[in-house]
Amino acid sequence: MKAVVFTRPGEFEYATIPDPEVGPRDALIQVAASGICGTDLHILEGEFSDTFPVVPGHEFAGTVLEVGSEVEHVRAGDKVGVNPSHICYECRYCQKGLTNLCEVAGGYGTSWNGGSAELCAVDLRHLVKLPDAMDARDATLIEPLSCAIRGYDVLKSQMGNRALIYGAGTMGLMMLQLAKRAGVASVEVVDVNPAKLEVARQLGCDAAVTSADELDRPYGWELVVDATGNQNAIQDGIGRVDRGGTFLQFGVASYDARATIEPYRIFRNEITITGSMATLNSYHRAADLFASGVIPPEIFISDRIPLSQYGEALELFRAGRGRKVQVVPE
């Protein structure tokens, strides 16, 4: 089969590799599409995994071609989404139910070959059957949506809160869409990219601006979400939290990013600073929400690029010129 392979940190190739072996608990998936996200860039640079070579792509879905002898809940011809996270169920965090913090966590596209290929063998525990009418290429959005749902699980938002979101990329826009379902009274978006702000307006945010200084909110916001990973945005956002409010670090920052805090202000104003890591019991919920239409694929997916042009897709993503960029097997 044809696949993209991260061969070593900073290097990749489009190559012919052996078809995956299908074990008794596996299903062989014909990949419909694979989304590119910031995590893929970190993996390519060797920051999140030292497993090389590896086929990237943790946001993918497709159609079942073949199933192993122990697989019963899906069969050939079914459309499926893939929850990519591998966990041990044995470490102290898994034993606490915090499987997203597993000490040896990996996943398809990080430690195991993922969806940037024509085929992928997937363990039955990671498969979610999708409605026949759903476009499997669109269903790649389920995985990032499941991360956004985890973000709101952490936030524990109360009805009527006001939210400020930094970043109008795919994840920031998903947080915007979920805010409207979570009873948020208003949601405003900050981004330096005018094209992305226009999409936020199209999706119904209350304001879309290049700086929070443009907004008339002297007391700040009960909910402030960073969906950029940019340390300047993070620093600004922490200072925008209202008394009793919460700042959520949702974007993936680089290891060397730094922000300063004022301990007395956090104490005096009872500000919560928290983070949201990957998914936790949220993929199935994301699949159901996606099927209900909470995320319009025609708005979120800006580019579908042949898998053989993975380099061009990666550069398009890096430049921030699209929204969700997908690679599609030919």
C-alpha positions as CSV (number, residue, x, y, z in Angstrom):
1,M,0.0,0.0,0.0
2,K,0.9,3.7,-0.3
3,A,1.5,5.6,2.9
4,V,3.2,8.7,4.3
5,V,6.0,7.6,6.7
6,F,7.8,9.8,9.2
7,T,11.2,8.2,8.8
8,R,13.1,10.2,11.5
9,P,12.6,13.5,13.3
10,G,12.1,16.2,10.7
11,E,11.9,13.9,7.7
12,F,9.1,12.0,5.9
13,E,8.5,10.2,2.6
14,Y,5.6,8.9,0.5
15,A,6.4,5.3,0.0
16,T,5.1,1.8,-0.7
17,I,5.0,-0.3,2.5
18,P,3.6,-3.7,3.3
19,D,-0.2,-4.0,3.8
20,P,-1.1,-4.2,7.6
21,E,-1.5,-7.6,9.1
22,V,-5.0,-8.2,10.4
23,G,-5.1,-9.9,13.8
24,P,-8.2,-11.7,15.3
25,R,-9.3,-8.6,17.1
26,D,-8.6,-6.2,14.2
27,A,-10.5,-4.7,11.4
28,L,-8.8,-3.6,8.2
29,I,-9.9,-0.1,7.3
30,Q,-9.8,1.4,3.9
31,V,-9.0,5.0,4.9
32,A,-11.3,7.7,3.5
33,A,-9.3,10.7,4.7
34,S,-6.9,11.7,7.4
35,G,-6.9,15.2,9.0
36,I,-3.7,17.1,9.8
37,C,-3.3,18.9,13.1
38,G,-0.7,20.6,15.2
39,T,0.1,17.3,17.0
40,D,1.3,15.9,13.7
41,L,3.9,18.6,13.5
42,H,5.1,17.9,17.1
43,I,5.3,14.2,16.2
44,L,7.3,14.9,13.1
45,E,9.8,16.9,15.1
46,G,10.1,14.0,17.6
47,E,8.5,15.9,20.5
48,F,5.6,13.6,21.4
49,S,7.1,10.2,20.4
50,D,10.4,8.6,19.6
51,T,8.8,5.9,17.6
52,F,10.3,6.1,14.1
53,P,9.5,5.1,11.4
54,V,5.7,5.6,11.8
55,V,2.7,6.4,9.6
56,P,1.1,9.6,10.9
57,G,-2.6,10.4,11.1
58,H,-4.6,10.1,14.2
59,E,-7.7,11.8,12.8
60,F,-9.2,9.3,10.4
61,A,-12.2,7.3,9.4
62,G,-13.0,4.8,6.6
63,T,-14.8,1.7,5.6
64,V,-14.2,-1.8,6.9
65,L,-12.7,-4.2,4.3
66,E,-12.0,-7.2,6.5
67,V,-12.5,-8.3,10.1
68,G,-10.6,-10.7,12.4
69,S,-12.2,-13.8,13.9
70,E,-13.1,-12.1,17.2
71,V,-14.6,-8.9,15.8
72,E,-18.4,-8.9,16.0
73,H,-19.8,-5.4,16.3
74,V,-18.6,-4.3,12.8
75,R,-18.4,-6.1,9.5
76,A,-17.1,-5.5,6.0
77,G,-18.8,-2.5,4.4
78,D,-19.4,-0.6,7.6
79,K,-18.3,3.0,8.0
80,V,-16.2,3.5,11.1
81,G,-14.5,6.2,13.1
82,V,-11.3,5.5,14.9
83,N,-10.6,6.5,18.5
84,P,-6.8,6.6,18.2
85,S,-5.6,6.5,21.8
86,H,-3.8,3.5,23.2
87,I,-3.7,3.2,27.0
88,C,-2.4,0.5,29.4
89,Y,-5.3,0.3,31.9
90,E,-2.6,-0.6,34.5
91,C,-0.7,2.6,35.6
92,R,-1.8,4.7,38.5
93,Y,-3.6,7.2,36.3
94,C,-5.5,4.5,34.3
95,Q,-6.5,3.0,37.7
96,K,-7.9,6.3,38.7
97,G,-10.0,6.5,35.5
98,L,-7.7,9.3,34.1
99,T,-6.8,7.2,31.0
100,N,-6.0,10.3,29.0
101,L,-3.0,10.8,31.4
102,C,-1.8,7.2,31.0
103,E,2.0,7.0,31.7
104,V,2.6,4.9,28.6
105,A,-0.1,6.3,26.3
106,G,0.4,6.1,22.6
107,G,-1.9,5.8,19.6
108,Y,-2.5,5.3,16.0
109,G,-0.4,7.9,14.2
110,T,2.0,8.3,17.0
111,S,3.3,4.9,18.3
112,W,1.4,2.7,15.9
113,N,0.8,3.3,12.1
114,G,-2.1,5.6,11.6
115,G,-4.4,6.9,8.9
116,S,-2.1,8.7,6.4
117,A,-2.2,5.6,4.3
118,E,-4.5,3.6,2.1
119,L,-5.1,1.0,4.8
120,C,-4.9,0.7,8.5
121,A,-5.5,-2.3,10.8
122,V,-7.4,-1.1,13.9
123,D,-8.1,-3.0,17.2
124,L,-11.9,-3.5,17.7
125,R,-11.8,-1.4,21.0
126,H,-11.0,1.7,18.9
127,L,-13.8,1.4,16.4
128,V,-17.1,3.3,16.4
129,K,-19.7,2.3,13.8
130,L,-21.0,5.3,11.9
131,P,-24.3,5.9,10.1
132,D,-24.4,4.7,6.5
133,A,-25.4,8.1,5.3
134,M,-22.4,9.8,6.8
135,D,-19.5,10.7,4.6
136,A,-16.5,8.9,6.1
137,R,-14.2,11.8,5.0
138,D,-16.2,14.2,7.1
139,A,-16.1,11.8,10.0
140,T,-12.4,12.6,10.5
141,L,-13.7,15.6,12.4
142,I,-15.0,13.3,15.2
143,E,-11.6,12.9,16.9
144,P,-10.8,16.7,17.3
145,L,-14.5,17.2,18.4
146,S,-13.9,14.6,21.1
147,C,-11.0,16.7,22.4
148,A,-13.2,19.8,22.5
149,I,-15.8,17.9,24.4
150,R,-13.1,16.9,27.0
151,G,-12.3,20.6,27.2
152,Y,-15.9,21.4,28.3
153,D,-15.9,18.5,30.7
154,V,-12.9,20.2,32.4
155,L,-14.5,23.6,32.3
156,K,-17.7,22.6,34.0
157,S,-19.3,25.6,32.5
158,Q,-22.4,27.1,34.2
159,M,-25.3,28.4,32.3
160,G,-25.0,32.0,31.4
161,N,-21.3,32.3,31.5
162,R,-19.5,34.5,29.0
163,A,-16.6,33.0,27.1
164,L,-13.5,34.4,25.3
165,I,-11.7,32.0,22.9
166,Y,-8.2,32.7,21.6
167,G,-7.7,31.1,18.2
168,A,-10.1,30.6,15.3
169,G,-8.5,27.5,13.8
170,T,-10.3,24.2,13.8
171,M,-10.1,23.6,17.6
172,G,-11.1,27.2,18.5
173,L,-14.1,27.0,16.1
174,M,-15.1,23.7,17.6
175,M,-15.0,25.2,21.1
176,L,-17.2,28.0,19.7
177,Q,-19.7,25.6,18.4
178,L,-19.8,23.7,21.7
179,A,-20.1,26.9,23.7
180,K,-23.5,27.6,22.1
181,R,-24.6,24.1,23.1
182,A,-23.3,24.5,26.7
183,G,-25.5,27.4,27.6
184,V,-22.9,30.2,27.3
185,A,-24.5,33.6,27.2
186,S,-21.9,35.1,24.8
187,V,-18.8,33.9,23.1
188,E,-16.2,36.1,21.6
189,V,-13.1,35.1,19.5
190,V,-9.6,36.6,19.1
191,D,-7.3,35.7,16.2
192,V,-4.8,37.7,14.2
193,N,-6.0,36.1,10.9
194,P,-8.9,38.0,9.3
195,A,-9.9,35.1,7.2
196,K,-10.3,32.9,10.3
197,L,-12.2,35.6,12.1
198,E,-14.7,35.7,9.2
199,V,-15.4,32.0,9.6
200,A,-16.0,32.6,13.3
201,R,-18.5,35.3,12.4
202,Q,-20.1,32.9,10.0
203,L,-20.5,30.3,12.8
204,G,-22.3,32.9,14.9
205,C,-19.9,34.2,17.5
206,D,-20.8,37.4,19.2
207,A,-17.6,39.2,18.2
208,A,-14.5,38.3,16.3
209,V,-11.5,40.6,16.8
210,T,-7.7,40.8,16.5
211,S,-7.2,41.9,20.1
212,A,-9.3,41.5,23.3
213,D,-8.7,45.2,23.8
214,E,-11.3,45.8,21.2
215,L,-14.0,44.3,23.4
216,D,-15.9,46.1,26.1
217,R,-15.6,43.7,29.0
218,P,-14.1,45.6,31.9
219,Y,-14.6,42.7,34.4
220,G,-13.3,40.0,32.0
221,W,-14.8,36.7,31.2
222,E,-15.9,33.7,33.3
223,L,-14.4,31.4,30.8
224,V,-11.2,32.1,28.8
225,V,-9.9,29.4,26.5
226,D,-6.6,29.3,24.7
227,A,-6.8,27.3,21.5
228,T,-3.6,28.5,20.0
229,G,-0.7,27.3,22.1
230,N,0.9,30.7,21.5
231,Q,2.6,32.0,24.7
232,N,1.6,35.6,23.9
233,A,-2.1,34.6,23.6
234,I,-1.8,32.5,26.8
235,Q,-0.3,35.4,28.7
236,D,-3.0,37.8,27.6
237,G,-5.8,35.3,28.2
238,I,-4.8,34.7,31.8
239,G,-5.2,38.4,32.5
240,R,-8.7,38.4,31.0
241,V,-10.3,36.0,33.5
242,D,-13.1,37.5,35.7
243,R,-13.2,36.9,39.5
244,G,-14.2,33.3,40.1
245,G,-13.5,32.4,36.5
246,T,-11.5,29.7,34.7
247,F,-8.7,29.8,32.2
248,L,-8.4,26.6,30.1
249,Q,-5.1,25.7,28.4
250,F,-6.5,23.8,25.4
251,G,-4.0,24.6,22.7
252,V,-0.8,22.6,22.4
253,A,2.1,24.8,23.3
254,S,5.7,24.1,22.6
255,Y,7.8,22.7,25.5
256,D,9.7,26.0,25.9
257,A,6.6,28.3,26.0
258,R,6.4,30.3,29.2
259,A,3.8,32.6,30.8
260,T,3.9,34.4,34.1
261,I,1.1,34.5,36.7
262,E,0.3,36.8,39.7
263,P,-0.2,34.4,42.6
264,Y,-2.0,37.0,44.7
265,R,-4.5,37.8,42.0
266,I,-5.2,34.1,41.6
267,F,-5.7,33.8,45.4
268,R,-7.8,37.0,45.8
269,N,-10.0,36.4,42.7
270,E,-10.3,32.7,43.1
271,I,-9.2,32.1,39.5
272,T,-8.8,28.6,38.2
273,I,-6.1,27.7,35.7
274,T,-6.5,24.3,34.3
275,G,-5.7,22.2,31.2
276,S,-7.4,19.7,28.9
277,M,-5.4,16.8,27.5
278,A,-6.7,14.8,24.6
279,T,-9.9,12.8,25.2
280,L,-11.5,11.0,28.1
281,N,-14.6,8.9,27.4
282,S,-15.6,11.5,24.8
283,Y,-15.2,9.9,21.4
284,H,-18.6,8.1,21.3
285,R,-20.3,11.3,22.5
286,A,-18.5,13.2,19.8
287,A,-19.7,10.7,17.2
288,D,-23.3,11.2,18.3
289,L,-22.9,15.0,18.4
290,F,-21.3,15.0,15.0
291,A,-24.2,13.0,13.6
292,S,-26.6,15.6,15.0
293,G,-25.0,18.3,12.9
294,V,-23.2,20.3,15.6
295,I,-20.1,20.7,13.3
296,P,-20.8,21.6,9.6
297,P,-18.1,19.8,7.6
298,E,-18.4,22.1,4.6
299,I,-17.2,25.0,6.8
300,F,-14.7,23.2,8.9
301,I,-12.9,21.2,6.1
302,S,-11.2,23.7,3.8
303,D,-8.8,21.4,1.8
304,R,-8.7,17.8,0.6
305,I,-5.3,17.1,-0.9
306,P,-4.0,13.8,-2.4
307,L,-2.0,11.7,0.0
308,S,1.0,11.8,-2.4
309,Q,1.1,15.6,-1.8
310,Y,1.5,15.4,1.9
311,G,4.3,17.9,2.0
312,E,2.1,20.5,0.3
313,A,-0.7,19.7,2.8
314,L,1.7,20.1,5.7
315,E,2.9,23.5,4.5
316,L,-0.6,24.7,3.9
317,F,-1.4,23.8,7.5
318,R,1.7,25.4,8.8
319,A,1.0,28.6,7.0
320,G,-2.5,28.8,8.5
321,R,-4.1,29.3,5.1
322,G,-6.8,26.8,5.6
323,R,-9.0,25.4,8.3
324,K,-9.0,21.6,8.6
325,V,-6.6,20.2,5.9
326,Q,-7.1,16.6,5.0
327,V,-5.1,14.1,2.9
328,V,-7.0,11.6,0.9
329,P,-5.7,8.3,-0.6
330,E,-5.9,8.2,-4.3
